[in-house]
């Protein structure tokens, strides 16, 4: 079973920041949080991952709470092409047998 | 182009056919994965290969038979499938460490079983 909880859907206005929350209250101290997105009928696309510190790359920012029980993915200036299902994932297991279990994700609809 | 290539992109087969899905990665990764995504459902992990050894088999029916001849190639052999096996089959690869494990996915193979 997935170890994360996300809202099923969110809307965001084009050009505004999209803030996607995720709860992972059972996360262990050495487990990373990963974010992927899936545009309709395509393969999931990696966005970002983090352990304790906030992370930023060319696609998004990841804010992880100090207790690591939740995180927020921020798309700073959402465009219509960011409409997708966003998955927050915590790895189950470790080493070469660790696996990423996908939940239902959040469907983000960016509106003009 | 993600570096993970899946063929064919679309496949239609009857219940008595035998077909194979192919996945090839050009990323130098040592782990490969098959996921299944049925309509309006989350991705389901089917198989995991690490260093060409199968390390995970998530109670997948025997009509699905994976093969990993080397670290760059992964196959999913299909035989006597059922209509409910119609789905998007996704291949991924990664270079797992004791820390992060970032998967790179292919575009998927859309399978329809008649």
Backbone of each chain as ProteinMPNN parsed JSONL, in Angstrom:
{"seq_chain_A": "XXXXXXXXXXXXXXXXXXXXXXXXXXXXXXXXXXXXXXXXXXXXXXXXXXXXXXXXXXXXXXXXXXXXXXXXXXXXXXXXXXXXXXXXXXXXXXXXXXXXXXXXXXXXXXXX", "coords_chain_A": {"N_chain_A": [[0.846, -1.194, 0.0], [0.335, 2.308, -0.652], [2.228, 4.792, 1.057], [1.468, 7.348, 1.42], [-0.739, 10.242, 1.526], [-2.907, 12.114, -0.454], [-4.791, 14.954, -1.658], [-7.592, 14.311, -3.803], [-8.072, 15.975, -6.015], [-7.272, 19.182, -7.486], [-7.547, 22.64, -8.368], [-5.998, 25.224, -10.308], [-5.131, 28.517, -11.198], [-3.915, 29.612, -14.317], [-0.553, 30.713, -14.522], [-0.4, 31.275, -11.843], [0.919, 30.155, -8.634], [1.059, 26.689, -7.997], [0.256, 24.695, -5.325], [0.811, 21.678, -4.018], [-0.224, 19.444, -1.654], [0.999, 16.821, 0.567], [0.67, 14.098, 2.725], [2.685, 12.154, 4.806], [2.875, 10.553, 7.216], [3.98, 8.298, 8.397], [6.569, 8.09, 7.653], [9.959, 6.99, 7.564], [13.148, 7.774, 9.097], [15.2, 7.755, 7.177], [14.033, 7.732, 4.72], [13.26, 8.87, 1.461], [11.229, 11.416, -0.063], [9.392, 11.39, -3.0], [8.38, 12.983, -6.01], [6.293, 12.613, -8.775], [4.802, 13.129, -11.994], [2.012, 12.521, -14.16], [0.996, 12.859, -17.293], [-1.898, 12.556, -19.246], [-2.189, 9.207, -20.183], [0.525, 8.893, -20.655], [3.911, 7.947, -19.763], [4.903, 8.146, -16.298], [6.521, 11.106, -15.132], [9.486, 12.087, -13.661], [9.812, 14.502, -11.085], [10.954, 15.738, -8.694], [12.884, 15.095, -5.695], [13.34, 14.603, -2.151], [14.907, 14.642, 1.133], [15.319, 15.784, 3.826], [15.89, 18.512, 3.731], [14.649, 21.475, 2.078], [14.09, 21.446, -1.431], [14.957, 22.514, -4.726], [14.456, 22.645, -8.208], [14.624, 22.989, -11.804], [12.029, 22.508, -12.439], [10.323, 22.523, -10.182], [9.652, 23.237, -6.671], [10.3, 21.702, -3.525], [8.964, 21.458, -0.436], [9.583, 20.371, 2.731], [8.249, 19.483, 5.82], [9.499, 20.152, 9.132], [9.216, 17.986, 10.891], [8.98, 16.04, 9.05], [6.621, 14.806, 8.307], [4.926, 15.682, 6.416], [4.707, 17.196, 3.135], [5.091, 19.674, 0.541], [4.594, 20.239, -2.827], [5.629, 22.677, -5.056], [4.681, 24.37, -7.868], [5.87, 27.022, -9.422], [4.866, 28.866, -11.375], [2.23, 28.04, -12.798], [1.326, 26.404, -15.833], [-0.859, 25.642, -18.62], [0.071, 23.268, -19.58], [0.915, 21.966, -17.354], [-1.17, 20.579, -16.346], [-2.093, 17.569, -14.968], [-1.75, 14.314, -13.378], [-0.47, 14.228, -10.189], [1.894, 12.572, -8.285], [2.828, 11.733, -5.046], [5.326, 10.065, -3.378], [6.624, 7.649, -1.155], [9.374, 5.669, -0.689], [9.206, 2.133, -0.395], [10.811, -0.147, 1.534], [14.368, -0.808, 1.068], [17.615, -0.258, -0.453], [18.488, -2.446, -3.17], [16.05, -3.712, -3.302], [14.166, -1.909, -2.688], [11.113, -0.206, -3.393], [8.909, 1.804, -5.356], [5.735, 2.689, -4.603], [2.806, 3.604, -6.051], [0.143, 5.818, -5.3], [-3.214, 7.124, -5.526], [-2.831, 9.743, -6.264], [-2.886, 13.339, -7.014], [-5.083, 15.048, -9.036], [-4.319, 17.685, -10.924], [-5.742, 20.51, -12.227], [-5.098, 22.981, -14.407], [-6.29, 26.104, -15.065], [-7.317, 28.465, -17.578]], "CA_chain_A": [[0.0, 0.0, 0.0], [1.051, 3.561, -0.666], [2.436, 5.35, 2.379], [1.184, 8.777, 1.358], [-2.123, 10.677, 1.343], [-2.993, 13.349, -1.214], [-6.157, 15.279, -2.08], [-7.819, 13.723, -5.126], [-8.036, 16.928, -7.115], [-7.053, 20.599, -7.192], [-7.53, 23.563, -9.498], [-5.051, 26.328, -10.186], [-5.207, 29.451, -12.316], [-2.688, 29.725, -15.11], [0.33, 31.794, -14.095], [-0.284, 31.305, -10.38], [1.639, 29.02, -8.051], [0.269, 25.517, -7.6], [0.817, 24.09, -4.114], [0.21, 20.357, -3.878], [0.179, 18.882, -0.365], [1.109, 15.367, 0.716], [0.932, 13.613, 4.078], [3.434, 10.886, 4.906], [3.111, 10.587, 8.656], [4.72, 7.108, 8.856], [7.864, 8.052, 6.971], [11.114, 6.711, 8.403], [14.143, 8.84, 9.078], [16.091, 7.74, 6.023], [13.247, 7.56, 3.489], [13.07, 10.046, 0.645], [9.924, 11.717, -0.657], [9.528, 11.589, -4.443], [7.206, 13.484, -6.734], [6.187, 12.353, -10.202], [3.523, 13.503, -12.57], [1.636, 11.727, -15.312], [0.062, 13.484, -18.224], [-2.808, 11.514, -19.713], [-1.758, 8.063, -20.995], [1.969, 8.859, -20.868], [4.641, 7.429, -18.617], [5.17, 9.134, -15.254], [7.716, 11.936, -15.287], [10.102, 12.472, -12.4], [9.872, 15.948, -10.857], [11.892, 16.154, -7.663], [12.839, 14.282, -4.488], [14.047, 15.219, -1.039], [14.996, 13.875, 2.373], [15.025, 16.645, 4.97], [15.961, 19.91, 3.35], [13.862, 21.897, 0.929], [14.799, 21.258, -2.671], [14.442, 23.251, -5.883], [15.1, 22.429, -9.501], [14.041, 23.802, -12.864], [10.605, 22.227, -12.581], [9.49, 22.744, -9.007], [10.27, 23.275, -5.341], [9.751, 20.755, -2.573], [9.064, 21.922, 0.938], [9.34, 19.266, 3.662], [8.135, 19.997, 7.181], [10.618, 19.781, 9.993], [8.992, 16.631, 11.408], [8.979, 15.2, 7.848], [5.365, 14.092, 8.164], [4.2, 16.172, 5.249], [5.497, 18.002, 2.204], [4.328, 20.415, -0.463], [5.234, 20.48, -4.118], [5.234, 23.984, -5.557], [4.96, 24.753, -9.244], [5.811, 28.47, -9.168], [4.036, 29.574, -12.358], [1.585, 26.923, -13.498], [0.836, 26.595, -17.192], [-1.848, 24.64, -18.995], [0.771, 21.989, -19.779], [1.135, 21.321, -16.05], [-2.342, 19.765, -16.01], [-1.613, 16.191, -14.899], [-1.885, 13.674, -12.07], [0.777, 14.362, -9.452], [2.046, 11.517, -7.303], [3.789, 11.858, -3.959], [5.658, 8.665, -3.103], [7.701, 7.304, -0.24], [9.884, 4.35, -1.064], [8.962, 1.03, 0.521], [11.992, -0.988, 1.508], [15.608, -0.081, 0.832], [18.594, -0.924, -1.308], [18.024, -2.893, -4.479], [14.678, -4.218, -3.251], [13.241, -0.831, -2.401], [10.204, -0.021, -4.509], [8.033, 2.957, -5.316], [4.34, 2.318, -4.708], [2.02, 4.777, -6.423], [-1.23, 5.921, -4.845], [-4.147, 7.708, -6.49], [-2.318, 11.024, -6.707], [-3.743, 14.526, -7.105], [-5.296, 15.548, -10.395], [-4.22, 19.144, -10.97], [-6.308, 21.126, -13.418], [-4.706, 24.377, -14.542], [-7.342, 26.741, -15.864], [-6.913, 29.764, -18.157]], "C_chain_A": [[0.881, 1.243, 0.0], [1.157, 4.095, 0.761], [2.128, 6.831, 2.434], [-0.309, 9.024, 1.154], [-2.128, 12.015, 0.638], [-4.458, 13.669, -1.504], [-6.383, 14.765, -3.481], [-7.729, 14.715, -6.271], [-7.821, 18.348, -6.602], [-7.146, 21.384, -8.493], [-6.514, 24.653, -9.229], [-5.207, 27.221, -11.409], [-3.864, 29.523, -13.014], [-1.869, 30.926, -14.667], [0.489, 31.909, -12.585], [0.516, 30.101, -9.903], [0.656, 27.902, -7.701], [0.979, 24.865, -6.42], [0.101, 22.768, -3.849], [0.694, 19.717, -2.586], [0.235, 17.358, -0.377], [1.401, 15.045, 2.181], [1.648, 12.268, 4.025], [3.864, 10.712, 6.353], [3.907, 9.388, 9.167], [6.106, 7.016, 8.244], [8.977, 7.778, 7.972], [12.204, 7.752, 8.168], [15.014, 8.887, 7.832], [15.35, 7.564, 4.7], [13.06, 8.889, 2.781], [11.595, 10.197, 0.259], [10.163, 12.037, -2.134], [8.227, 12.154, -5.002], [7.367, 13.164, -8.218], [4.884, 12.958, -10.698], [3.284, 12.673, -13.827], [0.595, 12.501, -16.113], [-0.655, 12.346, -18.943], [-2.166, 10.494, -20.635], [-0.284, 8.078, -21.357], [2.633, 8.222, -19.66], [4.854, 8.506, -17.57], [6.502, 9.832, -15.468], [8.225, 12.318, -13.91], [10.14, 13.997, -12.28], [11.002, 16.294, -9.905], [11.836, 15.134, -6.529], [13.635, 14.985, -3.386], [14.008, 14.346, 0.201], [14.586, 14.728, 3.579], [14.947, 18.104, 4.552], [15.024, 20.21, 2.197], [14.724, 21.776, -0.322], [14.15, 22.078, -3.778], [15.199, 22.811, -7.117], [14.345, 23.242, -10.547], [12.542, 23.574, -13.017], [9.789, 22.714, -11.393], [10.349, 22.927, -7.758], [9.554, 22.275, -4.449], [10.024, 21.265, -1.174], [8.675, 20.767, 1.86], [9.289, 19.841, 5.067], [9.259, 19.456, 8.056], [10.449, 18.369, 10.557], [8.895, 15.596, 10.291], [7.677, 14.439, 7.648], [4.52, 14.604, 7.013], [5.136, 16.991, 4.371], [4.556, 18.695, 1.232], [5.176, 20.581, -1.711], [4.725, 21.815, -4.642], [5.667, 24.126, -7.012], [4.809, 26.267, -9.29], [4.914, 29.246, -10.125], [3.362, 28.522, -13.246], [1.143, 27.322, -14.905], [-0.161, 25.484, -17.514], [-1.197, 23.265, -19.174], [1.102, 21.285, -18.471], [-0.093, 20.532, -15.582], [-1.959, 18.287, -16.095], [-2.034, 15.603, -13.551], [-0.512, 13.71, -11.4], [0.813, 13.337, -8.323], [3.153, 11.873, -6.315], [4.069, 10.454, -3.454], [6.773, 8.59, -2.073], [8.104, 5.873, -0.551], [9.595, 3.328, 0.023], [10.141, 0.082, 0.434], [13.225, -0.16, 1.209], [16.52, -0.896, -0.075], [17.997, -1.347, -2.624], [16.621, -3.471, -4.455], [13.683, -3.125, -2.888], [12.366, -0.553, -3.603], [9.33, 1.201, -4.289], [6.613, 2.495, -5.584], [3.521, 3.575, -4.945], [0.631, 4.685, -5.812], [-2.101, 6.521, -5.933], [-3.668, 9.058, -7.021], [-3.338, 12.153, -6.638], [-3.856, 14.94, -8.556], [-5.319, 17.072, -10.343], [-4.759, 19.631, -12.309], [-5.898, 22.583, -13.422], [-5.67, 25.03, -15.524], [-6.886, 28.099, -16.375], [-7.461, 30.93, -17.337]], "O_chain_A": [[1.984, 1.259, 0.547], [0.265, 3.868, 1.578], [2.49, 7.503, 3.4], [-1.043, 8.157, 0.681], [-1.446, 12.949, 1.062], [-5.283, 12.759, -1.589], [-5.454, 14.777, -4.289], [-7.351, 14.344, -7.382], [-8.137, 18.674, -5.458], [-6.864, 20.866, -9.573], [-6.204, 24.967, -8.079], [-5.393, 26.733, -12.524], [-2.812, 29.497, -12.376], [-2.403, 32.016, -14.462], [1.412, 32.567, -12.103], [0.759, 29.158, -10.655], [-0.431, 28.149, -7.179], [2.159, 24.525, -6.505], [-1.079, 22.752, -3.498], [1.889, 19.47, -2.429], [-0.388, 16.698, -1.209], [2.278, 15.653, 2.796], [1.253, 11.366, 3.286], [5.052, 10.722, 6.672], [4.46, 9.449, 10.265], [6.746, 5.967, 8.312], [8.943, 8.276, 9.097], [12.185, 8.498, 7.19], [15.515, 9.951, 7.469], [15.969, 7.278, 3.675], [12.745, 9.903, 3.404], [10.831, 9.232, 0.258], [11.024, 12.848, -2.474], [7.133, 11.843, -4.529], [8.411, 13.405, -8.825], [3.983, 13.259, -9.916], [4.219, 12.192, -14.466], [-0.521, 12.752, -15.657], [-0.065, 11.298, -19.21], [-1.666, 10.829, -21.709], [0.133, 7.359, -22.265], [1.98, 7.986, -18.643], [4.976, 9.68, -17.921], [7.476, 9.232, -15.924], [7.464, 12.82, -13.083], [10.457, 14.697, -13.242], [11.905, 17.053, -10.257], [10.861, 14.393, -6.407], [14.48, 15.839, -3.652], [13.191, 13.432, 0.312], [13.613, 14.415, 4.265], [14.049, 18.837, 4.97], [14.651, 19.32, 1.434], [15.937, 21.979, -0.274], [12.94, 22.306, -3.767], [16.415, 22.625, -7.088], [13.519, 24.089, -10.204], [11.859, 24.37, -13.661], [8.696, 23.253, -11.564], [11.572, 22.793, -7.782], [8.356, 22.032, -4.599], [11.172, 21.476, -0.784], [7.562, 20.248, 1.774], [10.175, 20.596, 5.467], [9.878, 18.437, 7.75], [11.428, 17.635, 10.689], [8.745, 14.404, 10.56], [7.652, 13.489, 6.866], [3.498, 14.005, 6.679], [6.207, 17.419, 4.801], [3.382, 18.345, 1.119], [6.328, 21.01, -1.648], [3.518, 22.054, -4.667], [6.847, 24.018, -7.344], [3.682, 26.754, -9.202], [4.261, 30.203, -9.707], [3.873, 28.17, -14.309], [0.654, 28.429, -15.13], [-0.286, 24.511, -16.77], [-1.829, 22.234, -18.949], [1.525, 20.129, -18.48], [-0.052, 19.889, -14.533], [-1.551, 17.805, -17.151], [-2.594, 16.295, -12.701], [0.482, 13.272, -11.979], [-0.111, 13.247, -7.515], [4.257, 12.26, -6.699], [3.134, 9.721, -3.133], [7.733, 9.359, -2.112], [7.26, 4.984, -0.661], [9.723, 3.618, 1.212], [10.436, -0.439, -0.641], [13.14, 1.064, 1.106], [16.24, -2.047, -0.413], [17.098, -0.686, -3.144], [16.049, -3.702, -5.52], [12.484, -3.385, -2.791], [12.836, -0.656, -4.736], [9.052, 1.578, -3.151], [6.315, 1.971, -6.657], [3.541, 4.5, -4.134], [0.014, 3.62, -5.802], [-1.773, 6.441, -7.117], [-4.062, 9.469, -8.112], [-4.491, 11.952, -6.258], [-2.849, 15.157, -9.23], [-6.237, 17.668, -9.781], [-4.297, 19.221, -13.374], [-6.3, 23.344, -12.543], [-5.843, 24.573, -16.654], [-6.151, 28.808, -15.687], [-7.221, 32.089, -17.676]]}, "seq_chain_B": "XXXXXXXXXXXXXXXXXXXXXXXXXXXXXXXXXXXXXXXXXXXXXXXXXXXXXXXXXXXXXXXXXXXXXXXXXXXXXXXXXXXXXXXXXXXXXXXXXXXXXXXXXXXXXXXXXX", "coords_chain_B": {"N_chain_B": [[12.034, 12.1, -25.115], [13.077, 9.731, -22.884], [15.143, 8.029, -22.375], [14.406, 5.524, -21.83], [13.005, 3.091, -23.68], [10.075, 1.79, -25.042], [8.552, -0.885, -26.761], [5.989, -2.731, -28.508], [4.259, 0.425, -29.005], [1.534, 0.281, -29.082], [-0.658, -2.48, -28.832], [-2.719, -5.04, -29.954], [-4.338, -7.95, -29.097], [-5.554, -11.32, -29.288], [-7.161, -13.618, -26.998], [-5.896, -16.041, -27.169], [-3.446, -15.61, -28.215], [0.185, -15.242, -28.313], [2.392, -12.861, -27.254], [4.973, -10.33, -26.943], [6.21, -7.716, -24.873], [8.625, -5.168, -25.104], [11.383, -3.602, -23.516], [13.886, -1.169, -23.371], [16.735, 0.296, -21.972], [18.892, 3.125, -21.939], [20.51, 4.193, -20.051], [22.378, 3.211, -18.365], [21.535, 2.025, -16.045], [20.942, -0.307, -13.283], [18.69, -1.571, -12.43], [15.41, -2.658, -13.243], [11.932, -2.327, -14.033], [8.523, -3.475, -14.185], [5.407, -2.003, -14.482], [1.851, -1.961, -14.156], [-0.941, -0.252, -15.431], [-4.196, 0.048, -15.085], [-7.369, 1.239, -16.364], [-8.17, 4.309, -14.912], [-6.971, 3.677, -12.509], [-4.393, 3.458, -9.962], [-0.845, 3.105, -10.644], [0.354, -0.225, -10.684], [2.81, -2.14, -9.227], [4.529, -4.711, -10.841], [6.804, -6.42, -11.446], [10.234, -6.538, -10.368], [13.532, -6.144, -11.31], [16.856, -6.556, -10.389], [20.164, -6.091, -11.105], [19.846, -8.007, -13.064], [18.556, -10.047, -11.774], [15.482, -11.342, -10.607], [13.821, -9.624, -8.154], [11.439, -9.019, -7.105], [8.1, -10.018, -7.214], [4.981, -9.331, -7.627], [2.674, -11.063, -6.89], [1.758, -11.699, -9.443], [-0.203, -13.019, -12.123], [0.607, -16.125, -13.781], [0.398, -15.961, -16.507], [1.692, -13.77, -17.299], [4.988, -13.303, -18.052], [8.093, -12.371, -17.106], [11.299, -11.356, -18.453], [14.731, -10.821, -18.202], [17.35, -10.388, -19.916], [19.749, -8.987, -19.882], [21.254, -6.083, -18.338], [20.223, -3.956, -19.709], [17.949, -4.577, -21.058], [14.528, -5.56, -20.944], [11.856, -7.783, -20.902], [8.363, -8.531, -21.323], [6.587, -11.287, -21.472], [3.628, -12.427, -22.916], [0.798, -14.482, -22.601], [-2.165, -16.268, -23.336], [-3.967, -14.258, -22.351], [-6.456, -12.306, -20.555], [-9.427, -10.314, -21.128], [-9.538, -8.402, -19.076], [-6.916, -7.846, -18.645], [-6.206, -5.852, -20.27], [-4.532, -2.835, -20.532], [-2.291, -0.105, -19.681], [1.053, -0.744, -19.943], [3.923, -0.167, -18.212], [7.347, 0.439, -18.311], [10.254, 0.871, -16.332], [13.421, 2.198, -15.24], [16.236, 2.271, -12.994], [18.901, 3.408, -10.818], [19.417, 2.125, -8.072], [20.229, 3.156, -4.736], [21.412, 3.043, -1.338], [20.181, 5.22, -0.464], [18.502, 7.43, -2.265], [16.193, 6.514, -4.902], [15.597, 7.017, -7.964], [13.266, 6.646, -10.432], [13.148, 6.205, -13.951], [10.811, 6.424, -16.426], [9.436, 4.679, -19.266], [7.436, 5.413, -22.227], [5.329, 3.71, -22.297], [3.35, 0.774, -23.127], [0.428, 0.277, -24.75], [-1.949, -2.042, -24.201], [-4.451, -4.044, -25.621], [-6.759, -6.521, -25.07], [-8.659, -8.769, -26.775]], "CA_chain_B": [[12.784, 10.852, -25.006], [13.55, 9.651, -21.493], [16.231, 7.063, -22.25], [13.762, 4.214, -21.679], [12.202, 2.925, -24.89], [9.193, 0.628, -25.0], [7.912, -1.279, -28.007], [5.346, -1.706, -29.326], [3.495, 1.407, -28.241], [0.162, -0.213, -29.038], [-0.746, -3.886, -29.172], [-4.031, -5.666, -29.825], [-4.153, -9.389, -29.203], [-6.63, -12.192, -28.85], [-6.88, -14.328, -25.76], [-5.07, -17.224, -27.411], [-2.161, -15.201, -28.798], [1.385, -15.018, -27.509], [3.104, -11.671, -27.687], [5.942, -9.84, -25.966], [6.533, -6.302, -24.771], [10.067, -4.978, -24.959], [11.847, -2.36, -22.903], [15.336, -0.995, -23.463], [17.177, 1.54, -21.343], [20.212, 3.576, -22.381], [20.926, 5.07, -18.96], [23.372, 2.542, -17.535], [20.937, 1.627, -14.765], [21.048, -1.739, -13.012], [17.396, -2.101, -11.991], [14.333, -2.421, -14.194], [10.632, -2.551, -13.412], [7.278, -3.451, -14.943], [4.201, -1.554, -13.81], [0.6, -2.044, -14.921], [-1.913, 0.793, -15.082], [-5.537, -0.147, -15.641], [-8.121, 2.492, -16.494], [-8.558, 5.058, -13.717], [-6.382, 3.063, -11.32], [-2.98, 3.797, -9.813], [0.118, 2.141, -11.155], [0.597, -1.401, -9.864], [4.113, -2.737, -9.467], [4.423, -6.136, -11.194], [8.082, -7.111, -11.292], [11.443, -5.75, -10.21], [14.787, -6.842, -11.569], [18.056, -5.856, -9.965], [21.345, -6.812, -11.602], [19.324, -9.099, -13.896], [17.87, -11.039, -10.957], [14.162, -10.885, -10.191], [13.79, -9.445, -6.705], [10.074, -8.732, -6.692], [7.028, -10.53, -8.06], [3.838, -8.933, -6.808], [1.507, -11.944, -7.076], [1.277, -11.524, -10.812], [-0.556, -14.311, -12.721], [1.673, -16.739, -14.572], [0.261, -15.643, -17.922], [2.69, -12.721, -17.514], [6.288, -13.901, -17.776], [9.155, -11.405, -17.409], [12.637, -11.848, -18.79], [15.73, -9.755, -18.187], [18.568, -11.039, -20.395], [20.902, -8.17, -19.473], [20.803, -4.926, -17.553], [19.646, -2.922, -20.568], [16.745, -5.057, -21.72], [13.508, -6.221, -20.128], [10.723, -8.22, -21.705], [7.193, -9.086, -20.647], [5.959, -12.239, -22.378], [2.198, -12.493, -22.646], [0.122, -15.614, -23.255], [-3.523, -16.572, -22.872], [-4.423, -13.156, -21.509], [-7.883, -12.067, -20.404], [-9.767, -8.918, -21.453], [-9.231, -7.491, -17.952], [-5.488, -7.52, -18.679], [-6.042, -4.646, -21.088], [-3.997, -1.79, -19.658], [-1.023, 0.51, -20.08], [2.169, -1.403, -19.265], [5.003, 0.802, -18.127], [8.67, -0.028, -17.915], [11.087, 1.903, -15.722], [14.738, 1.764, -14.812], [16.841, 3.134, -11.983], [20.173, 3.013, -10.232], [19.108, 2.269, -6.65], [21.279, 3.241, -3.729], [20.815, 2.927, -0.012], [19.418, 6.442, -0.272], [17.453, 7.719, -3.239], [15.969, 5.598, -6.027], [14.787, 7.767, -8.918], [12.896, 5.839, -11.588], [12.876, 6.834, -15.236], [9.794, 5.607, -17.091], [9.18, 4.756, -20.69], [6.141, 5.982, -22.597], [4.311, 2.693, -22.073], [2.757, -0.026, -24.205], [-1.019, 0.166, -24.535], [-2.366, -3.389, -24.591], [-5.877, -4.356, -25.669], [-7.003, -7.958, -25.232], [-10.018, -8.965, -27.284]], "C_chain_B": [[13.429, 10.782, -23.626], [14.78, 8.789, -21.334], [15.713, 5.665, -21.994], [12.767, 4.082, -22.832], [11.379, 1.646, -24.802], [8.587, 0.385, -26.378], [7.122, -2.564, -27.803], [4.628, -0.682, -28.453], [2.033, 0.998, -28.096], [0.155, -1.669, -29.498], [-2.167, -4.363, -28.941], [-3.821, -7.16, -30.021], [-5.387, -10.145, -28.74], [-6.2, -12.978, -27.63], [-5.984, -15.533, -25.951], [-3.692, -16.88, -27.97], [-1.03, -15.243, -27.781], [2.112, -13.824, -28.087], [4.105, -11.277, -26.595], [6.037, -8.328, -26.028], [8.027, -6.186, -24.503], [10.365, -3.62, -24.34], [13.363, -2.317, -22.997], [15.711, 0.331, -22.82], [18.631, 1.828, -21.709], [20.839, 4.476, -21.315], [21.994, 4.449, -18.072], [22.85, 2.122, -16.177], [21.059, 0.119, -14.547], [19.765, -2.347, -12.457], [16.333, -1.739, -13.02], [13.025, -2.936, -13.619], [9.547, -2.664, -14.487], [6.163, -2.997, -14.006], [3.012, -1.74, -14.755], [-0.315, -0.919, -14.464], [-3.213, 0.536, -15.814], [-6.273, 1.177, -15.613], [-8.512, 3.049, -15.127], [-8.073, 4.408, -12.431], [-4.945, 3.513, -11.172], [-2.084, 2.736, -10.444], [0.302, 1.001, -10.155], [1.963, -1.976, -10.229], [3.942, -4.232, -9.73], [5.726, -6.871, -10.862], [9.21, -6.094, -11.125], [12.639, -6.644, -10.491], [15.935, -5.953, -11.104], [19.266, -6.694, -10.364], [20.928, -8.113, -12.287], [18.685, -10.224, -13.09], [16.5, -10.485, -10.547], [14.118, -10.803, -8.675], [12.391, -9.167, -6.2], [9.112, -9.318, -7.711], [5.757, -10.341, -7.263], [2.593, -9.752, -7.106], [0.897, -11.772, -8.454], [0.939, -12.898, -11.404], [0.523, -14.816, -13.668], [1.524, -16.486, -16.064], [1.126, -14.438, -18.314], [4.049, -13.298, -17.107], [7.386, -12.906, -18.121], [10.464, -12.1, -17.751], [13.585, -10.661, -18.829], [17.066, -10.349, -18.616], [19.851, -10.286, -20.052], [20.378, -6.899, -18.832], [20.138, -3.849, -18.398], [18.294, -3.313, -21.161], [15.825, -5.786, -20.752], [12.338, -6.558, -21.043], [9.574, -8.632, -20.788], [6.481, -9.966, -21.67], [4.517, -12.468, -21.94], [1.581, -13.71, -23.335], [-1.184, -15.928, -22.539], [-4.046, -15.511, -21.916], [-5.944, -13.063, -21.508], [-8.2, -10.61, -20.76], [-9.435, -7.945, -20.322], [-7.745, -7.174, -17.838], [-5.201, -6.326, -19.582], [-5.644, -3.493, -20.178], [-2.81, -1.124, -20.34], [0.083, -0.155, -19.274], [3.386, -0.497, -19.371], [6.274, 0.126, -17.648], [9.428, 1.156, -17.304], [12.451, 1.317, -15.396], [15.256, 2.735, -13.757], [18.197, 2.595, -11.574], [20.001, 3.147, -8.727], [20.362, 2.4, -5.803], [20.621, 3.015, -2.378], [20.008, 4.171, 0.321], [18.316, 6.561, -1.301], [17.39, 6.65, -4.332], [15.03, 6.289, -7.001], [14.537, 6.905, -10.147], [12.696, 6.718, -12.81], [11.95, 5.899, -16.005], [9.857, 5.753, -18.606], [7.785, 5.302, -20.949], [5.001, 4.986, -22.445], [3.897, 1.959, -23.333], [1.283, -0.212, -23.871], [-1.5, -1.164, -25.097], [-3.884, -3.514, -24.544], [-6.037, -5.84, -25.95], [-8.461, -8.157, -25.633], [-10.563, -10.329, -26.891]], "O_chain_B": [[14.216, 11.648, -23.246], [15.409, 8.802, -20.276], [16.493, 4.714, -21.944], [11.816, 4.857, -22.944], [11.904, 0.567, -24.526], [8.167, 1.315, -27.065], [7.531, -3.412, -27.01], [4.42, -0.926, -27.264], [1.379, 1.331, -27.107], [0.867, -2.042, -30.431], [-2.752, -4.129, -27.884], [-3.199, -7.584, -30.995], [-6.157, -9.665, -27.909], [-5.022, -13.0, -27.272], [-5.371, -16.004, -24.993], [-2.865, -17.768, -28.174], [-1.25, -15.276, -26.57], [2.411, -13.787, -29.28], [4.086, -11.81, -25.486], [5.956, -7.732, -27.102], [8.612, -6.99, -23.777], [9.687, -2.628, -24.608], [14.04, -3.311, -22.733], [15.09, 1.36, -23.084], [19.472, 0.932, -21.78], [21.596, 5.396, -21.627], [22.467, 5.086, -17.131], [23.632, 1.886, -15.255], [21.253, -0.64, -15.496], [19.753, -3.511, -12.057], [16.354, -0.65, -13.594], [13.013, -3.869, -12.816], [9.633, -2.044, -15.547], [5.994, -3.519, -12.904], [3.15, -1.686, -15.977], [-0.452, -0.661, -13.268], [-3.32, 0.776, -17.016], [-5.864, 2.118, -14.932], [-9.103, 2.355, -14.3], [-8.692, 4.568, -11.379], [-4.326, 3.914, -12.157], [-2.518, 1.622, -10.735], [0.393, 1.223, -8.947], [2.235, -2.262, -11.394], [3.299, -4.938, -8.954], [5.73, -7.828, -10.088], [9.164, -4.978, -11.643], [12.739, -7.757, -9.974], [15.974, -4.757, -11.393], [19.369, -7.866, -10.0], [21.553, -9.16, -12.119], [18.308, -11.25, -13.657], [16.374, -9.314, -10.187], [14.35, -11.798, -7.988], [12.174, -9.087, -4.991], [9.282, -9.141, -8.918], [5.481, -11.098, -6.333], [1.572, -9.206, -7.526], [-0.323, -11.709, -8.609], [1.7, -13.848, -11.216], [1.254, -14.034, -14.276], [2.45, -16.775, -16.822], [1.276, -14.124, -19.495], [4.238, -13.727, -15.969], [7.602, -12.616, -19.298], [10.7, -13.254, -17.394], [13.276, -9.624, -19.418], [17.846, -10.774, -17.763], [20.918, -10.89, -19.946], [19.168, -6.675, -18.795], [19.546, -2.919, -17.85], [17.582, -2.469, -21.704], [16.269, -6.521, -19.871], [11.893, -5.736, -21.844], [9.78, -9.026, -19.64], [5.856, -9.471, -22.608], [4.228, -12.672, -20.761], [1.818, -13.94, -24.521], [-1.284, -15.861, -21.314], [-4.506, -15.818, -20.816], [-6.624, -13.659, -22.344], [-7.313, -9.759, -20.695], [-9.09, -6.792, -20.578], [-7.349, -6.334, -17.031], [-4.068, -5.849, -19.644], [-6.316, -3.204, -19.187], [-2.386, -1.523, -21.425], [0.051, -0.13, -18.044], [3.815, -0.116, -20.46], [6.264, -0.658, -16.699], [9.251, 2.3, -17.723], [12.614, 0.101, -15.291], [14.782, 3.865, -13.642], [18.585, 1.484, -11.933], [20.389, 4.163, -8.15], [21.409, 1.832, -6.112], [19.409, 2.817, -2.295], [19.237, 4.177, 1.281], [17.304, 5.865, -1.216], [18.377, 5.984, -4.641], [13.81, 6.168, -6.887], [15.477, 6.484, -10.822], [12.153, 7.82, -12.726], [12.266, 4.727, -16.209], [10.264, 6.782, -19.146], [7.045, 5.616, -20.017], [3.833, 5.374, -22.461], [4.069, 2.449, -24.449], [0.936, -0.787, -22.839], [-1.466, -1.39, -26.306], [-4.521, -3.14, -23.559], [-5.52, -6.356, -26.941], [-9.376, -7.758, -24.913], [-11.696, -10.664, -27.237]]}, "name": "protein", "num_of_chains": 2, "seq": "XXXXXXXXXXXXXXXXXXXXXXXXXXXXXXXXXXXXXXXXXXXXXXXXXXXXXXXXXXXXXXXXXXXXXXXXXXXXXXXXXXXXXXXXXXXXXXXXXXXXXXXXXXXXXXXXXXXXXXXXXXXXXXXXXXXXXXXXXXXXXXXXXXXXXXXXXXXXXXXXXXXXXXXXXXXXXXXXXXXXXXXXXXXXXXXXXXXXXXXXXXXXXXXXXXXXXXXXXXXXXXXXXX"}
